[in-house]
Amino acid sequence: MPLEIRRAASLVLEAGQSGELRAALRAVADSTTPDGAAHYPAKVCRRLNRLIVCRSYAVPVLQLCHLVNVADSCAPRRGSYEHLLLGPERATGPGFRGWIENAVTASGWRRPGCELTAEGVAARYDDGVFNIGFAGMPILAALFEFLCGAVGYAAVDNEFQAMLKPPVTGRGVRDAANGIERRLYAYLREHLPSVQTQGKFRELLDHARSGATLVVEDATVLAFWREKSVDGEAGNFRLFRSVFDAYMAFLSALDIATDREAVERARPVGSDREAGEVDVARLLDDAETAAAWTSPLSALREPPLDNVRFLNKVDLTALDRLMEHGPRARRLPWSLMRAEVFGDVQARLSQAARRRAAGDTLNDLVACAGAETYREWRQRLAALDARVNDALRAALHVALRADEDAERAPGDERSRTARDIAKRAFAGLSRKGFEDAVVGRPGSGVLYEAGAGALATISDQIHTFLRVSEQAAADGADLDDRFACDRGVFSEQFARIYGVAR
Amino acid sequence: MSEPFELPDDDALAVAERVFDALVAEASLGAPVDGAAPGGSVTPRRLYLYVTGARAEDPGLEAALRESPALRASLRRLTAKIAGYRIPELAAAAAGTVARRAAPGCRIRFEKSRAEPAQTYIVISLDEPGRHPRWLAVFVDDDTCRRIALPEPHAGTIQILVEDESDVLAALRDPGSEIFIDG
């Protein structure tokens, strides 16, 4: 299920989100160790983003306050919580465990109340015990950094200093958490207004509603765009790609919200059911786990696989939308092709209009002159699939050579042939990570096997979509007829949007 | 192909709207960042690495510090929190430059080099000889920070040779400056 819709094409849907908020989150994600590696694992940054946009920060803020107390309790020197949360090493659970255990081993606890457990630290207060796991500490450190960017280091530190005045109590920790939450709430009210307030969801819903049923098909998406792209009153639906992405998000949201069991699980304990209180972050997490679809490109772009250039940047970008939406793209195959083909024309048109390009250039773009046809796009996708498979074979060559036992095994004729094919594919690639030196390098087996797995998923998704689009063409107008028809529709609409006479 | 489906009830639609909201907001985080205030994208960790010397050079941060008084104030506050020694500003009566600075556990004096007339030794003496502070940071009245990495001490004394015209020496000899040393 494509829940991570992160592409820039979706930007026009942004809900008045400020550059400042994005900058604060981006700064955390871009944080590096002194030797240039990412300080926070990508999943920690995604988790932080989700906690913030879903406003599910109450529990993590409380956990952070407890962690600050723990850090202060095992202080080898002044300002210890900053040393723990901001230290130069990569933020990992074992890293936090090491720091705290070393501090306790060297100097013991500075004051009573905390003790190490198998999984973390137990902080004891006058009114109870609070457990903080090592594994969750990286996200708390990332949250601290974000809070400092959002509401200011001095404001956050003031809350902590008040909390750490002896005696440290459970009540004091909760008060600090409440104080930080209030500041964050006020910040987000200004910098993260709800899409709800702009009525985008309702607009998509109203358009898809037909009596007691909802119909979201390719025609729905196209009709919505034709109507709303020139409607200044509507949310910004100027770009066809944005409308497509919006309807994909709309379908995801409906799927998730109508899974009653999942919604019940996401209700916080003691929540007001009448008020419909639901932890949206948890709902999204559960849905992602259940749907078992995450864009395989994410894995290729993140450590450790990003050290190997399994695919070049152009190919990765070309696959972005199809991989992002994954199996769900099958529900709106023509819309995906329109987003790819005419969305590309519109992107160039928007750029040309912004830089006030000459009339001829605009006219050509409005007429969709030179637009890639659906048939050409499919051919390009098939060619891309061939390159994906070359990379897959080459990755398998490294993975197989890393397994010494398998290497020595005689194998049958078929496996020898497969190995030869993989070896030739490897020899045919001259990209980072496919040099002879990587073959047999320790750790290469696991790395290239993971890369091969992601490439296989990409290839499967391409195959499936090619099949679905072929079927869609077989069920109606063929590819060329459909392209010719769509070209007229898009050309007419572009002329209206950009005020260019056809 | 997408099939028609039953319109969900109002409760489910309300949840769907919030989920949609979150999905769209997550998607929007990929947008280019513009219009952010100077220093707004500097995390405290970057300040920490700067002052502790874990990242020796950070021209982008230095530019942001020059532009943002708030960022300089944050750096000063953070440095004060993580330092082991603090030598406060001298009383208002002090004027010009000073020959020594001191605080409990730590003293700094300045000695002209005999071999190099245009250079001066900064000599730091610590009461705890086993300690090896890694950095020194000095803040002048507009929170501008000068910092230096400290070499290993010998018998509780650290010596650094600097040019007479160096900013860090001027800041250390400024009676209005506040000095922090790693502990």
Interface residues (C-beta under 8 A of the other chain):
Chain A: L3 E4 I5 R6 R7 A8 S10 L11 L13 E14 A15 Q17 S18 G19 E20 R22 A23 A24 L25 R26 A27 V28 S31 P34 H39 N49 R50 V53 C54 R77 R78 G79 E82 H83 L85 L86 G87 P88 F144 E145 C148 G149 G152 Y153 A154 D157 L192 S194 V195 Q196 K200 F201 R202 L205 R209 S210 G211 A212 T213 L214 V215 V216 E217 D218 D245 A246 A249 F250 L251 S252 A253 L254 I256 A257 T258 R260 V263 G276 V278 V280 A281 L283 L284 R330 R331 L332 P333 A472
Chain B: M1 S2 P4 F5 E6 L7 P8 D11 A12 L13 A14 V15 A16 E17 R18 V19 F20 D21 A22 L23 V24 A25 E26 A27 S28 L29 G30 A31 P32 V33 D34 G35 A36 A37 G40 S41 V42 T43 P44 R45 R46 Y48 L49 T52 A54 R55 A70 A73 S74 R77 L78 K81 I82 A83 G84 G183
